Amino acid sequence: MKNIFSALFLVLFLVTGLVGCGQEQGQEQEQSEPQTENASETENEESVSVTISEDGEDVIAEEDIPIEEGDILLDVMKENFEVEESDGFITSIEGVSQDEEAGKYWMYYVNGEMAEVGANEKELSPDDEVTFDLQAME
């Protein structure tokens, strides 16, 4: 009878030890995985630089915004700024609206070149420099 209790105690001790070790390894893996994922996300994070100005001088806002390859400019703007648009063309940013009577409209440039399509059609690439400027049409 004493042997049965000893054997039962030994089995219980081994099972408890194995379960405890398994949980510790699982916790170590859980803790290390997010750090690895965060490190790789930071290294692979791509972004665009967005500047919003008036008359090419008065800067209203400047931000580096994370994107994925192929994101559409209008969607990125709506996610990160207070934007109003009509038919894919932005009419107001951060509460500053275009003024049709004065002939001032939101124009945008990508990497220094004036855009030839509406913001709803412009696909972004990593490291693009986007400038929205409220300016008079000439």
Order of alpha helices (4+ residues) and beta strands (2+ residues): alpha-beta-beta-alpha-beta-beta-beta-beta-beta-beta
